[in-house]
Amino acid sequence: MDLILENLVLIVLIIIQSIFGIGLLLFGTPTFLMLGYDFLNTLNFLLPISIVISFFQLISFKKKFKKIIFDYNLFCLPFLVLFLIIALNFKHVLNFKVYVAIVLVVSSILMLKKNTFFPLKKIILKYKKFILVFIGCVHGLTNMGGGLLSIFSSLINNRDKKYTRHFISYSYLMMGLLQYAVLLLLEYKNLSFSKVYYVLLVLIIYLPSQKLFKKVNNILFSKIISVIALFYGSVILISNFYIN
């Protein structure tokens, strides 16, 4: 893969994640897989970058969540670990990307057309524990649960951009730490650490990107998250039918 292209892709994704809390894993995972990286080393060099960004976002917001964090830790994280282990052991057999894409497309359309469809927020709040389990399973299997996580966070936080990004940051930080720990434990001998220097890009990009975050209002922030999820899901579906 061309080094210039690799750097450009990462810079764009770091900017997106630094502003919205998602993007690096959501777009980076399929992008680098299509550009020739294997699944293990895609995780290996994207996860540390995601962890650092999420850590910066988390410490910059002082208010705390309690109940939803407890539910997240209890219902999402164990299934994340379980399904990551399954993915690592059956990575050449399992392919759930098209199903994830369908969920993302449907959910994002419901978000964008919330006044037309049934009250999505009430359903998510009623079944939030099940949804957290589902997010953990999806992210463990594909590393692409960010779209679902962002929609969930936006709805439970009444589309407030600060609370939304804070919950996403906490979620991504915990998922990233657990994913990386499992990866190192099970696949250390098969990993390459030649890309670790990309973490330094975060130190250069993160602070300037926060000026853009402050300029985005709550409604626009919620819509952008939904559009990102819709775009991503559509691309995956189209590419799947094109390849097959």
ABEGO torsion letter per residue (X at the ends): XBAAAAAAAAAAAAAAAAAAGBGAAAAAAAAAAAAGBBAAAAAAAAAAAAAAAAAAAAAABABBBAAAAAAAAAAAAAAAAAAAAAAAAAAAABBAAAAAAAAAAAAAAAAAAAAABBBAAAAAAAAAAAAAAAAAAAAAAAGAAAAAAAAAAAAAAGGBAAAAAAAAAAAAAAAAAAAAAAAAAAAAAABBAAAAAAAAAAAAAAAAAAAAAAABBAAAAAAAAAAAAAAAAAAAAAAAAAAX
